Amino acid sequence: MGYSRTFGMFSGIDGEIAFDAEDPAASSVNVSMPVLAMFTGWEERTQYFMSDDFFGASEGDLIEFASTGIEVTGEKTAKITGDLTMNGTTKAITLDVELKQASPYPFGPKEGTPTMGFQATTTVLRSDYGLGAFAPAVSDEVEVIISLEAAKPAEGHTF
């Protein structure tokens, strides 16, 4: 309603990044996260977002992203287009992505494991996904910021 910015985070992200270092445009991303894994820092707000006014979420509901194309825009930047599915609706979106680092992990239990870090941003309209309750009094635009560290799975493990 304009009094402050509201933030939410998701945990429990699962998926696969197939990165082609020789031809980054040939890479792909497929990820999902459980809607009920949203965390806003205020339990009553989180529960309200899961109500029928917004997600109407139940166990097993997922938010999913599957890339459909990658345009390399710089040495460490790209635009990843793909399909975002949320609340039973799929729409094409574009993520502005920056590769923060790609190197073997330097220490600890993951020492030596090939690891990459990314930051991606986009803006989506809640109403595009049937989640536009109270718009425009409550902003329809949601800024999405993704900060992701991905490690190559060990043999016999999936990531």
PyMOL commands that set and color helices and strands:
alter all, ss='L'
color gray80, all
select helices_A, chain A and resi 24-26+35-37+43-49+108-110+126-129
alter helices_A, ss='H'
color red, helices_A
select strands_A, chain A and resi 9-10+14-18+28-34+38-39+62-72+77-86+89-104+114-125+141-151
alter strands_A, ss='S'
color yellow, strands_A
deselect
rebuild
show_as cartoon
